[in-house]
Structures are given as structure tokens and as C-alpha cells.
Amino acid sequence: MRLSVGIAVSILVAVSIGVSTFIVHSLWWTTARDNSRMLAAEINGQIAKTVRIELGVTLRSAEAAWAAVRTIFVQNVIATRQADKREFVFLSQLQAQPNISWMFFGWPDGNFFASHRLGDGGLEMIEIDKGIRDRMLRKDRYIFIPGDIQFEERTFTETSYDPREHAWFENFMGLSSAGWIETRDLPDSKKTVYAFAGPIDVNRTRQGVLAVAIETDRLSRFLAKLAPGEFGAAFILNADGKVIAVPDAEADEITPARMGEGKLYEVAMISGERLLADPQANAQGTLTKRVVIDGVPYAVALTPLGFYGWRVATVIPEAAFLSDIDETLINLIYVLIGVVVVATGLAIWLIRSIVANPLARIAEDLGKIERFDVERIERRPSKLSELANLSAAAASMAAGLSAFRKYVPTDLVRMLVAEGIKIQPGGEMKQISVLFCDVTGFTGLSEKLGPKIVQLMEPFFSAASAAITQNGGTIDKFIGDAVMAFWGAPRKDANHAENACRAALDLVAAVGASGIKDEAGNPLCVRIGVNSGEALVGNIGSEQRLNYTAIGDVVNVASRLEGANKDYGTLVLVGPETRRQAADAIVVRELDTVTVFGRVEELVVYELIVMADGRDGSFAWIEAYEQGLAHYRTGRFEEAVAAFAAADQARNGDPASIAMMARAQDLLDRPPKEGWRAVTSTNKNQ
């Protein structure tokens, strides 16, 4: 026998509410307590994971710094006793790695050299050498200034410190590999530090021991950023159950963490002594226990961090989760009695109305919305206001999604759904190509035209959108007069570099063919930068606002390449990885070697001329230009001027050749200093 939806739902609601009346009050307390413990466990897991990641980053930073300096010594870039260059290397490493507190070196003759961070304000260099006032400790103090460091003062003090008397030197001087070690009593410091140390051999001769150390006060600062529950805290315990890091936002190498303050510290200390004193408990994974101190219960969890027997301890008062639950339980019983009576009668009365057909039609509409088929959805009347409102909401949602297409392409949303990308912050590393396009003279136009700039730019954005989408690209955003797009995500594109180059040329052609002009009647011109490589692609933002975009060095470089066009009078510049991946599909000329803002490594840039399948006519001027570039790079400026002039003439006007010819002529007139390199800085244009 089949029942109608109305009868079936009426019976179900009546039975459910009646049963709930008898059991909800007995289950409430157990459920609330279990949920609180589950929440505490979830918070503990998140805190432990976060601390483990931070510790891993800190340890890897120290190991990477040690490896970098070791390579400099082993490759004989500088000698271990080459004081001025060694000091620069140590200072640079400490300045670049904020998690590192110490970097020091000990020699077999007892000499010692170290760099030590002094909080966020500066650092000091410490040296003990028999040639320095009969082994006095020399200390040079520096302070950080924007983009650099500044020397402050030098002091000399008596010292008896000898690295040969300490385990970090003794243990590793006779070894052939590096490792972590706990050490203390570094010069002018009584702190316990954890050092990654290892021997340094140059030309098969042991020079001494290099070590990079971290202080737990840096971890204390990090713990202060965590908030386990509303009233909880996180601590780090060593293998003996002693608290070695506490939440302290002010802690650093100068200001030690405030140990022993607060009730939560006492709970962590006592919990560590009780739980870790048992060898069997200590061998387990995460330890959880309800600890009562002075009549107050706490939820405590200790999770291994995988380094020196350390554990992260989260301490959360149970009152943070269970406060007022007892009082609420009593009130809930009375409320439930009244709600049961009213809700049962109201539910049975409402469900007797016809609901099956409206629900089916609304479900059909929602299915269309899921498929983004939103044009034929309309409001469906119902005797139930809830169903009428639901239908109205579905219709409004469809209208909103239809308008939303103007902001986010439907194809992009469908791809995200098809690829199963979760609608939450996160992403993954992918090989992509990024395009930045900008309009020349936009700032002046916007000041001159005011609101009319919108009507002027609309044809440009239409042309840009068509060129990008027709070549399989994803439009990321419009930024004023600029357009950012990328290829290779969310769908994989094996030819992302080629397609990005094709879109760039199509965009230039489309803007030129559209006849878009400014108010003075001058044609609009665009500049484009294309770069390829690995980037983080995904939902970037917060839980409240997400943007499916790409971030990383490949994106930054693409933006800088777009701006670099101004120096050469070019329209499209591509990076070396785009050139490599597009290969024979494009015709380019090697334009110059540049440095871009925010990037230390030099970059060879190329001008995109045409796609290989659309090649028409002679490009002999490219060979002439690249000959000039070769002369320019080797300092043959007179030959470079001639070659650039030939390229300009062969192309019937080439702004890049003219620009490079002017540079070569200037260097010919005023020869550069020794050590000059043919690298152009574009930072001034950013």
C-alpha cells in the first residue's frame, strides 16, 4: 500500500516529535559532553598540525641555511677565515631567515664566529680570535633599516668561551654528516638552543664545524597566534615533560618567553609531568585526559611533534564548552513540552495541504539551476507560503545566476564543478601560462574623460574577452584598464604556452581592427606580458569571499613583463619558460636580459612577433637585432650600434632597436666600469 506524501510526512512528524519528547532530555547532556570533547579533539588536531607545520618550516629553514653556507665554503666561493665576506654571508642568511636565531662556526684552533638575531630590531656579530686583543670577545651590533642593515656599535669583553669544549663542536668535528643537537651556553647567552651542525671540508681538509640554531622563544611568539577555544592555550613540552614554549607575543631573542604565568601554564606543566612520566604512555601517540586542578576540569591533549621528543599540549577549560548546559537542559525540557504540542498540531495541519506537485516542480527547477539552465525558471504558486517562498527563492536565484554570468563565466563555473574543485579556500601547484594586458595612457585618459572612460573601454574589454576565451583561456579579473588571464587551469592544457601567445597576438589584432580610439581620435594601444611556469591555482581568499585565481612568481613576472614593454616600444613580451614551452609554434626575437622588481634572478625576455603558422614575409631584421644584442653583451658597442641601426632600417622602424642603439651609443661615449654586465633594470617602471 502506497501512502501520499501528505499522510506519510504527517505520520512521520507526529511520531518523531512524540519520541523526541521522551528521549531528548536524557540524550542532551551526553550529546553536549561528547560534542564538547569532539570539538576539543578537533581543535587539538588543528593546533597540533599547525604547530607541526611551523616547526617543520623552522627546521627546514635552518637546514637550508646551513646547506647554503656550506656550499659557499665547500665550493671555495669564500674561505672560512675570509672575515669580511663570511660576515656578509652570515648576516644575509640571518636577515633572510626570520626563524633562525644563530649561525656560528668553530675552528680547531678554538676561534669562533657567530651571527645572532636580536629580536626583530637587529642582530649582532660575535667573534673570538687569538688576533683580537688576546682572544677577547668582539661584538658588532647592527639594526635593521628598510631594505638594509646599519652598524651601531662595537664592544670588547673578556671571555673564556672555547667551541672545542662544547658538544656541538666535539660531536661533529669527527663526523662526516650533519644533524641536530641540543646545546647551551653560547657566548653571552644561557639559553638552550637547538642547532643543526655539521663539519665543513674544503679540498678534503676539515676546516671546522658550522651550525645553525633556533631558539624556542620564536616558537612562543608563534603559539601566541593560536587560540584553542575561547579560553585555551597551546604549549610545547620537551621529552621530559617540561614546558619549553608558551604563548607570548612579545617573546624573541631579546625578550625571553614569560614562563610560569597563568593557570593554563600550571595545568600544562602538571599534565606533562603526569602523563609523560609513564614510559608506556610516553610511547603512544596523542595523549588525552581530563585533568582537574583546584576543582576546575580541563581537557588536555599532548601530540608528538617528531623532533627531540617534543609534544604540543593544548589546554582547554571544559567550562569553555559546557558552561550553562545544566541550566539550559532544565529550560529545554519545559520548552520542548510546549513545542511538541504546538509543532505536532501545526505540522499535521500544514502537511495536509497539497505539497507533492509543488515540491516536484521546485526540485525540477533546482535541477535546472544545478545545470545552469536558468532561462526558463519562473515562480510556481503554492498554498503553502514556505513552498511559495522556496519557489520564489529559486526563481530569484536563477535570475541572480543569470546576472552573475556577467561577472563569472558560466563555462568556468561548470568546469570547476566538473573538476570537483571544493568551494573552500585552497589550491594546488599547476603548470600554467599567465597573460597581463594593459592600455597605454589609461591614467591620463581616466583623468581627462572621467565617467566617459567606461564607454570608451567597453569595446576593448569585449575584444580582450573574445581573444582570450576563443583560445581556451580563463579570464581572472579586470583591474582598471588591465586584464589578467591564465591557461592550464582549471582544465589541463598541454599547449597552454602556445595558446596564451596566440591569444596575445589575437588581442593586439582585435584591438587594432576594432578601431577603438580615445576622445582625441588616437587609436588605443595595448601592452601584453606572457609568462609560464608553476603557480598556486585555486580558491584564494576567505570562507566569506573566494576568487579562483593564480598566485606566485610566474604571475608577478608576467605583470612585470607587461610593464617592461614601455622600455622597448614593444607590444608583447614573453618570459623564457613561455619561449621554451611554445618552442617552434611562435616566432620571437631575444630582446634583452632584465631584472624585474621583487625578483633577484635575471630574466631573458623575448618579443613575440607572430605565430609560426601565420608567418608571412621576411624576418631578417631579427637576425640583425640579435647580432647587435650579442655585440652589446660582449661590450662591442660600436658594432652593436651598427647592427641595431641595420635592424631598425630592415624593419622600417623598430623602437626596440632604437632604444638599444641609444644605450650602446651612450656606453660607447661613456665606457662602463670594469665588471659591467648587460643586464637592464626595469624596477623604475614598476
C-alpha positions in Angstrom: 0.0 0.0 0.0 1.3 3.4 -1.0 0.8 6.5 1.0 0.5 10.0 -0.2 3.3 12.4 0.7 1.0 14.4 3.0 -0.1 11.3 5.1 3.4 9.8 5.2 5.0 13.1 6.3 2.2 13.8 8.8 2.7 10.4 10.5 6.5 10.7 10.4 6.4 14.2 12.0 3.9 13.1 14.7 5.9 10.0 15.6 9.2 11.8 15.5 8.1 14.7 17.7 6.5 12.3 20.2 9.5 10.1 20.5 11.8 13.1 20.8 9.8 14.4 23.8 10.7 11.3 25.8 14.4 10.9 24.9 15.8 14.4 24.1 16.2 15.4 27.8 18.2 12.2 28.6 20.4 12.5 25.5 21.1 16.2 25.7 23.7 16.1 28.4 25.6 13.1 26.9 25.5 14.7 23.4 26.7 18.0 24.7 29.6 16.5 26.5 30.5 14.3 23.6 30.3 17.2 21.2 32.5 19.3 23.5 35.1 16.6 23.7 34.9 16.1 19.9 35.4 19.8 19.5 38.3 19.8 21.8 39.8 16.9 19.9 39.3 18.7 16.6 40.8 21.9 17.9 43.7 19.9 19.3 44.3 18.2 15.9 44.2 21.6 14.1 46.6 23.2 16.6 49.0 20.2 16.5 49.0 20.2 12.7 49.6 24.0 12.7 52.5 23.7 15.2 54.0 20.8 13.4 54.0 22.7 10.1 55.5 25.8 11.7 58.2 23.7 13.4 58.9 21.9 10.1 59.3 25.2 8.3 61.6 26.4 11.1 63.7 23.3 11.0 63.9 23.3 7.2 64.9 26.9 7.2 67.8 26.2 9.5 68.9 23.1 7.4 68.6 25.1 4.2 70.6 28.0 5.6 73.3 25.5 6.8 73.4 23.8 3.4 73.6 27.2 1.5 76.6 28.4 3.6 78.3 25.0 3.5 78.1 25.1 -0.3 79.7 28.6 -0.3 82.6 27.3 1.8 83.0 23.9 0.1 82.9 25.4 -3.4 85.6 27.8 -2.2 83.5 30.9 -3.1 84.8 32.3 0.1 87.3 30.9 2.6 86.1 30.2 6.2 88.6 32.6 7.5 87.8 35.3 5.0 86.2 37.5 7.7 84.5 40.3 5.7 82.8 38.0 3.1 82.0 35.5 5.8 80.3 38.2 7.9 78.3 39.3 4.9 77.1 35.7 4.2 76.1 35.1 7.9 74.3 38.5 8.0 72.4 37.8 4.8 71.3 34.4 6.0 70.0 35.7 9.3 68.3 38.6 7.7 66.6 36.4 5.1 65.5 33.7 7.5 63.4 35.2 10.3 63.0 31.8 12.1 66.8 31.4 12.6 68.3 32.8 15.8 72.0 31.8 15.5 74.6 30.9 12.8 78.1 30.1 14.1 81.3 28.5 13.2 84.1 26.9 15.2 87.7 26.2 14.2 90.0 23.5 15.5 92.3 26.2 17.0 89.5 27.5 19.2 88.5 30.5 17.2 84.8 31.2 17.0 82.5 33.3 14.8 78.7 33.8 15.1 75.8 35.9 14.0 72.9 36.3 16.4 69.5 37.7 15.8 68.4 40.4 18.4 64.6 40.2 18.0 63.0 42.0 15.1 65.2 45.1 15.6 68.6 43.9 14.6 71.4 41.4 15.0 75.0 41.1 16.3 78.2 39.5 15.0 80.3 37.7 17.7 84.0 36.8 17.1 86.6 35.2 19.3 90.1 35.1 17.7 93.6 35.0 19.1 94.4 38.0 16.9 91.6 40.1 18.6 93.0 41.6 21.8 94.3 38.3 23.1 91.0 36.3 22.5 88.7 38.9 23.7 85.0 38.6 22.6 84.3 41.2 19.9 80.7 42.0 19.4 79.4 44.2 16.5 75.7 45.3 16.8 73.5 46.1 13.8 70.0 47.4 13.4 67.5 46.7 10.6 66.5 49.6 8.4 64.2 49.3 5.4 65.9 47.1 2.9 69.2 47.0 4.7 71.1 46.8 8.0 73.1 49.6 9.7 76.1 49.2 12.0 75.5 50.6 15.5 78.4 49.8 17.9 81.4 47.5 18.7 82.3 46.2 22.1 85.1 44.0 23.5 84.7 41.8 26.6 86.7 39.2 28.4 85.6 35.6 27.6 86.7 32.1 28.3 84.4 30.5 25.6 86.1 27.8 23.6 84.0 25.9 21.0 86.2 22.8 21.4 84.7 22.4 24.9 81.1 22.1 23.7 79.2 19.1 22.3 78.1 20.8 19.1 81.8 21.1 18.1 83.2 17.9 19.7 80.5 15.6 18.3 80.6 16.8 14.7 84.2 17.6 14.3 84.9 13.8 13.9 81.8 13.0 11.9 81.1 13.2 8.1 77.5 14.2 8.3 75.3 16.9 9.8 72.5 16.6 12.4 70.5 18.2 15.2 71.9 18.7 18.7 70.7 20.4 21.8 73.3 22.9 23.1 73.5 25.8 25.6 75.9 28.4 26.9 76.8 30.1 23.7 78.8 33.3 24.2 76.8 35.8 26.4 73.8 33.5 26.3 72.5 31.0 28.8 69.6 29.8 26.7 69.2 26.3 25.4 69.2 26.2 21.6 68.7 23.5 19.0 71.4 23.6 16.4 71.8 21.9 13.0 75.5 21.3 12.9 78.0 19.5 10.7 81.6 19.6 9.6 83.0 21.7 6.8 85.6 20.2 4.5 87.4 22.2 1.8 89.7 20.3 -0.6 89.4 17.3 1.7 90.7 19.4 4.6 88.5 19.8 7.7 88.0 23.5 8.4 85.7 23.2 11.4 82.1 22.9 12.3 79.2 25.1 11.1 75.9 25.3 13.0 72.6 27.0 12.6 70.4 27.3 15.7 66.8 28.1 16.6 65.5 29.4 20.0 62.2 28.3 21.4 61.2 31.9 22.1 60.4 32.2 18.4 58.0 29.3 18.8 56.5 31.0 21.9 55.7 34.0 19.7 54.0 31.7 17.2 52.0 30.0 19.9 50.6 33.3 20.9 48.8 33.5 17.5 46.9 30.3 18.2 43.6 30.3 20.1 42.4 26.8 21.1 38.9 27.5 22.1 37.8 30.8 23.6 39.9 30.4 26.8 42.5 27.7 25.9 46.2 27.9 25.1 48.9 25.8 23.4 52.3 24.9 24.8 55.3 22.9 23.7 56.8 20.3 26.1 60.2 18.6 25.8 60.8 14.9 26.2 61.0 15.2 30.0 57.5 16.9 30.1 59.0 20.3 30.8 57.3 23.4 29.2 59.8 25.0 26.8 57.5 27.3 24.8 54.4 29.2 26.0 52.1 31.7 24.2 53.9 35.0 24.3 53.5 37.5 21.5 56.5 39.6 22.8 59.0 36.7 23.0 62.1 36.8 20.9 65.9 36.5 21.2 66.0 39.6 23.4 62.8 39.1 25.4 62.5 35.6 26.9 59.1 34.0 27.0 57.2 34.5 30.2 57.3 31.1 31.8 55.2 30.1 34.8 52.4 32.7 34.3 48.8 31.7 34.4 46.7 28.8 35.4 46.9 27.1 32.0 50.7 27.0 32.3 50.4 25.2 35.6 48.0 22.7 34.0 50.3 22.1 31.1 53.3 21.6 33.4 51.4 19.2 35.8 49.9 17.3 32.8 53.3 16.9 31.2 54.8 15.6 34.4 52.0 13.1 35.0 51.4 11.8 31.5 55.0 11.7 30.2 56.5 10.3 33.4 54.9 6.9 32.4 57.1 5.3 29.8 54.2 3.3 28.3 52.0 6.4 27.9 55.0 8.3 26.5 55.4 5.7 23.8 51.9 6.3 22.5 50.7 8.9 20.0 48.3 11.7 21.1 47.5 11.5 24.8 44.2 12.9 26.0 43.0 13.2 29.6 40.6 15.1 31.7 42.7 16.9 34.4 41.1 18.5 37.4 43.2 21.1 39.3 41.7 23.2 42.2 38.3 21.8 41.3 38.4 23.1 37.7 38.3 20.4 34.9 40.5 20.9 31.8 40.7 19.0 28.5 44.4 18.3 27.9 45.9 16.7 24.8 49.6 16.1 24.1 50.6 15.3 20.5 54.1 14.3 19.3 55.9 16.8 17.1 58.5 14.3 15.8 61.5 16.4 17.0 63.6 15.7 20.1 60.6 14.0 21.8 58.7 17.3 21.8 54.9 17.4 22.2 52.4 20.2 21.7 50.0 20.4 24.6 46.6 22.0 24.2 44.8 23.0 27.4 41.2 24.0 27.2 38.9 24.5 30.3 35.8 22.4 30.0 33.8 25.4 31.1 34.5 26.9 27.7 32.3 24.2 26.1 29.9 23.1 28.9 29.1 26.3 30.7 25.4 26.9 31.3 24.5 23.5 29.8 22.9 22.2 33.0 20.7 25.2 33.3 19.9 25.1 29.6 18.9 21.4 30.0 16.2 22.2 32.5 14.8 25.0 30.5 14.9 22.9 27.4 12.7 20.3 28.9 9.9 22.8 29.6 10.3 24.4 26.2 10.2 21.0 24.4 6.9 20.1 26.1 5.3 23.3 24.7 7.0 23.0 21.3 5.9 19.4 20.9 2.2 20.2 21.4 2.3 23.2 19.1 4.6 21.8 16.4 2.7 18.5 16.1 -0.6 20.1 15.6 0.8 22.8 13.2 2.8 20.2 11.2 -0.2 17.9 10.7 -2.3 20.8 9.6 0.2 22.2 7.1 1.2 18.8 5.6 -2.5 18.0 4.8 -2.3 20.6 2.0 -1.1 19.6 -1.4 2.7 19.6 -1.4 3.8 16.8 -3.7 3.4 18.5 -7.0 4.9 21.9 -6.0 7.9 20.1 -4.4 8.4 18.1 -7.6 8.3 21.2 -9.8 10.6 23.1 -7.5 13.0 20.1 -7.4 13.0 20.2 -11.3 13.8 23.9 -11.2 16.6 23.3 -8.8 18.0 20.6 -11.1 18.0 23.2 -13.9 19.8 25.6 -11.7 22.4 23.0 -11.0 23.0 22.6 -14.7 23.0 26.5 -15.1 19.9 26.3 -17.4 18.3 29.3 -15.7 16.4 31.0 -18.5 13.1 29.1 -18.2 12.6 29.1 -14.4 9.6 31.0 -13.0 7.7 31.2 -9.8 5.3 28.4 -9.1 2.3 29.2 -6.9 1.5 27.1 -3.8 -0.9 27.2 -0.9 2.0 26.8 1.5 3.9 30.0 2.0 7.1 28.0 2.6 6.8 26.4 -0.8 5.8 29.6 -2.4 8.9 31.3 -0.9 11.1 28.4 -1.9 9.9 28.7 -5.5 10.4 32.5 -5.4 13.9 32.0 -4.0 14.7 29.5 -6.8 13.4 32.0 -9.4 15.4 34.8 -7.7 18.5 32.5 -7.6 18.1 31.8 -11.3 17.8 35.5 -12.1 20.8 36.2 -9.9 22.9 33.5 -11.6 21.9 34.8 -15.0 23.2 38.2 -14.0 26.2 36.6 -12.3 27.3 35.3 -15.7 28.5 38.9 -16.4 31.0 38.6 -13.6 32.0 34.9 -13.6 31.8 33.0 -16.9 29.4 30.1 -16.9 31.9 27.8 -18.5 34.4 28.5 -15.7 31.8 27.5 -13.0 30.8 24.4 -15.0 34.5 23.4 -15.3 35.0 23.9 -11.5 32.0 21.7 -10.8 33.1 19.1 -13.3 36.6 19.0 -12.0 35.3 18.6 -8.4 37.1 21.6 -7.0 35.8 22.3 -3.5 34.2 25.6 -2.8 36.6 26.5 0.0 40.0 28.2 0.4 42.8 26.1 -1.1 44.7 25.3 -4.2 47.4 23.3 -5.8 50.5 23.9 -7.8 49.9 23.7 -11.6 51.9 24.4 -14.8 50.1 27.4 -16.3 50.7 30.4 -18.6 49.6 33.9 -17.4 48.8 36.9 -19.5 48.6 40.5 -18.4 47.3 43.2 -20.8 47.3 46.9 -20.2 46.2 50.0 -22.2 48.7 52.7 -22.8 47.9 56.1 -21.4 45.0 54.9 -19.4 45.8 57.1 -16.4 45.7 60.3 -18.4 42.5 59.2 -20.2 40.7 58.4 -17.0 41.6 61.9 -15.6 40.5 63.6 -18.7 37.3 61.6 -19.5 36.0 60.8 -16.1 32.9 58.6 -16.2 33.1 58.5 -20.0 36.1 56.2 -19.7 33.6 53.3 -19.1 32.0 53.7 -22.6 35.5 54.1 -24.2 36.9 50.9 -22.6 33.9 48.6 -23.1 34.9 47.7 -26.7 38.4 47.0 -25.5 37.3 44.6 -22.8 34.9 42.9 -25.3 37.8 42.4 -27.7 40.1 41.1 -25.0 37.5 38.7 -23.6 36.8 37.3 -27.1 40.5 36.8 -27.8 41.1 35.0 -24.5 38.1 32.7 -24.4 38.4 31.7 -28.1 41.9 30.4 -27.3 40.8 28.4 -24.3 41.9 30.9 -21.6 40.3 31.7 -18.3 39.7 35.4 -17.6 40.8 36.0 -14.0 39.9 39.6 -13.5 39.7 43.2 -14.9 41.9 45.6 -13.0 41.1 49.1 -14.1 42.3 49.1 -17.7 44.2 45.8 -17.3 43.2 42.2 -18.0 44.6 39.1 -16.3 44.0 35.7 -17.8 45.6 32.2 -17.5 45.8 28.9 -19.3 46.2 25.4 -17.9 43.6 25.7 -15.1 41.0 24.6 -14.0 41.3 22.2 -17.0 44.7 20.9 -18.0 46.1 22.4 -21.3 49.3 20.8 -22.7 49.6 23.7 -25.1 48.9 26.5 -22.6 52.0 28.5 -23.6 51.2 28.4 -27.3 47.5 29.2 -26.7 48.5 32.2 -24.4 50.8 33.5 -27.2 48.1 33.1 -29.8 45.6 34.9 -27.6 48.0 37.8 -27.1 48.5 38.3 -30.8 44.8 37.9 -31.4 44.1 40.5 -28.8 46.5 43.0 -30.3 45.0 42.4 -33.7 41.4 42.6 -32.4 42.1 46.0 -30.7 43.7 47.3 -33.8 41.0 46.1 -36.1 38.2 47.4 -33.8 39.2 51.0 -34.4 38.9 51.9 -30.8 40.0 55.5 -30.3 40.3 57.9 -27.4 38.5 61.2 -27.3 41.2 62.8 -29.3 40.8 60.3 -32.1 44.1 58.4 -31.4 43.9 54.6 -31.6 44.3 52.7 -28.3 47.4 50.6 -27.9 47.9 47.7 -25.6 51.0 46.2 -23.9 51.0 42.5 -23.0 53.2 40.3 -20.9 53.0 36.5 -21.0 54.9 34.1 -18.7 54.7 30.4 -18.0 55.6 28.2 -15.0 54.3 26.7 -11.8 51.9 28.7 -9.8 49.4 28.1 -6.9 46.0 27.9 -8.5 42.7 27.6 -6.7 40.2 29.3 -4.5 42.1 32.2 -2.9 40.5 34.2 -0.2 38.4 33.5 2.9 35.4 31.5 3.8 33.3 34.6 3.1 34.8 35.6 -0.3 36.7 33.4 -2.8 38.4 34.1 -6.1 39.5 31.3 -8.4 42.9 32.7 -9.3 46.6 32.0 -9.6 49.4 33.4 -7.4 53.1 33.0 -7.5 56.3 34.2 -9.1 55.0 33.3 -12.6 52.1 35.8 -12.2 54.3 38.6 -10.8 56.8 38.2 -13.7 54.0 38.3 -16.3 52.8 41.6 -14.8 56.4 43.0 -14.9 56.9 41.9 -18.5 53.8 43.8 -19.5 55.2 47.0 -17.9 58.7 46.4 -19.5 57.2 46.9 -22.9 57.5 50.6 -22.2 61.3 50.5 -22.3 61.4 48.9 -25.7 58.3 50.2 -27.5 57.1 46.6 -27.9 53.6 45.2 -27.7 54.0 41.6 -26.4 56.9 40.3 -24.2 57.1 36.7 -23.1 59.3 35.0 -20.5 61.9 32.3 -21.1 59.7 29.5 -20.0 56.9 30.5 -22.3 59.5 30.7 -25.1 60.7 27.2 -24.2 57.3 25.6 -24.0 55.8 27.2 -27.1 59.0 26.3 -29.0 58.6 26.3 -32.8 55.0 27.4 -32.6 56.0 31.0 -32.2 58.4 33.5 -33.9 60.2 35.6 -31.4 63.3 37.7 -31.0 65.5 37.6 -28.0 65.1 41.2 -26.7 67.3 41.7 -23.6 68.3 40.4 -20.2 66.5 42.3 -17.4 65.9 42.3 -13.7 62.3 42.8 -12.5 61.0 44.2 -9.3 60.8 41.7 -6.4 63.0 39.1 -8.1 66.7 38.7 -7.7 67.3 36.3 -10.6 67.9 37.8 -14.0 65.4 37.1 -16.8 65.9 36.8 -20.6 62.9 38.3 -22.3 61.6 37.8 -25.8 59.3 39.9 -28.1 56.5 37.8 -29.6 56.4 38.6 -33.3 53.9 36.2 -34.9 52.7 32.6 -34.7 54.7 30.2 -36.8 51.7 29.1 -38.8 50.9 32.7 -39.7 54.4 33.6 -40.7 54.5 35.8 -43.8 57.4 37.7 -45.2 61.0 38.1 -44.2 62.2 38.4 -40.6 65.9 39.1 -41.5 65.8 42.1 -39.2 65.5 39.7 -36.2 68.9 38.2 -37.0 70.4 41.8 -37.3 68.9 42.7 -34.0 70.2 39.6 -32.2 73.7 40.2 -33.7 73.5 43.7 -32.2 72.5 42.2 -28.8 75.4 39.8 -28.9 77.8 42.6 -29.6 76.2 44.7 -26.9 76.5 41.9 -24.3 80.2 41.4 -25.1 81.0 45.2 -24.9 81.5 45.7 -28.6 79.3 48.8 -28.6 80.4 50.3 -31.9 79.4 47.0 -33.7 76.2 46.9 -31.6 75.2 50.4 -32.8 75.7 49.4 -36.4 73.7 46.2 -36.0 70.8 47.8 -34.2 70.7 50.6 -36.9 70.6 47.8 -39.6 67.7 46.1 -37.8 65.8 49.4 -37.5 66.2 50.1 -41.2 65.4 46.5 -42.2 62.1 46.7 -40.3 61.3 50.2 -41.5 61.2 51.4 -37.9 61.9 49.4 -34.8 61.5 51.1 -31.4 63.4 48.4 -29.6 66.4 48.7 -32.0 66.4 52.5 -31.5 66.3 52.1 -27.7 69.1 49.6 -27.6 71.1 51.6 -30.1 70.8 54.6 -27.8 72.1 52.5 -24.9 75.0 51.2 -26.9 75.9 54.7 -28.1 75.8 56.0 -24.5 78.1 53.3 -23.4 80.4 53.9 -26.3 80.6 57.6 -25.4 81.0 56.8 -21.7 82.6 53.4 -21.3 81.2 51.4 -18.4 83.3 50.4 -15.4 85.0 47.1 -15.1 82.6 44.3 -14.3 79.8 45.8 -16.3 77.1 43.3 -17.3 74.5 43.7 -20.0 71.5 43.5 -17.6 68.8 46.1 -17.7 66.8 47.0 -14.6 63.1 47.6 -15.1 62.3 48.3 -11.5 62.0 52.0 -12.1 59.0 51.4 -14.3 57.1 49.3 -11.8 
